[in-house]
Amino acid sequence: MRVAFIGAGGFITAHHLHIAGHSKIMTVHAICDLDDQRLAQHEARYHPRYVTKDYRRILADPDADIVIIGTKQDLHARLIVEALDSGKWVLCEKPMAETQAETAAVLAAEARATGKLAIGFNRRFAPAYQRAKRLIQTQRPPFFVNYRMMWPVPSEYSQGYYENKPHMLYEGTHILDFLCWLLESEPTRVYMTGDPFKNNLLALDFPGGSRASFLLGRLGSCLLWKEYLEIFCETKAVTISDFVDLRVRGFPGEFDEACACHLGEQAAGIGRHGFDYYEVCRACDVEKTVKQWSMGFEQVRRPGRDFGPNPFKRETDYASSLVPDKGWVESLEHFARCFLEGRRPENADGRAGALATQLALRAVESLRKGQALDFTFQKHS
């Protein structure tokens, strides 16, 4: 099946383009971007049928089966509507929309479309997270969930398009969707504190007594892994450190698991040494960035564990850094197979995308008002 890209910047280049270009069921059919140099580089590497700076050429192309939208987020909703109305299957990166009016427009387009819509909430497909969900599905609520997404970026290096936009809307929607997917329900109440853009603590009340806390920000050290998940229920618990180190407690017959990184990278070392090895490799990988940002670098050290001065060696060329398996391959491959087989995909759909946007907007409103707010999903603006 033939995949066309509208917007092919850093993230799309490192992930979706690479995945489609190396897939057994997908080919890179067309690429649209406004950067001539980027188009030339992609054309030389992936040999699409054509490259273009006019996205309308892709929407009018009957041979383009799936359109992947990876532009700046302020264009997402409009491009989704146009792509669905042109008859395409569409996968768009997060967030799906920025406003209530945009979510309503996307939902209306999805309802009248012949194709399917998927939002790039890939964490639903992360192997470690899927196992965690299977485990807690054997239990009864209430569940208490804690999620931390913290990645420091010094102010002098963070100027750009998203600098004065709510972090909860542009990055946090990933986790808002994940929490709703994990608990298979929608929050009834939200409360957020912090600053207007970067660093926030969000509390969510769910039906049945379940609760979730979400720490999102740009503080800390790059030498600490970015994401951490804790799930608690009666007599049982699951924790996952950066999609790699999965620890299971209280589930009879279940074992801990050390998951390989994206595309299986570092599988041998992680399988042999576990999360310690992953941490040391990450530290080696980010050393240049940490020193460039003048953060100070100190190698991760564990008593009795010595992997040498620099055990990390690149095993793939898909990206410039070591990243864990967050479900990018599984998400895109699943969507493509559903297209080929004519079945409904399990990716986050328009409603899920609208739910994440509405939750983020309600959280921002809670922060502005300084109080907890009730939440009910709204299908229309």
Summary of the structure (lengths in Angstrom):
residues: 381
radius of gyration: 20.9
end to end distance: 35.6
largest distance: 61.3
contacts: 1257
relative contact order: 0.16
helix: 40%
strand: 20%
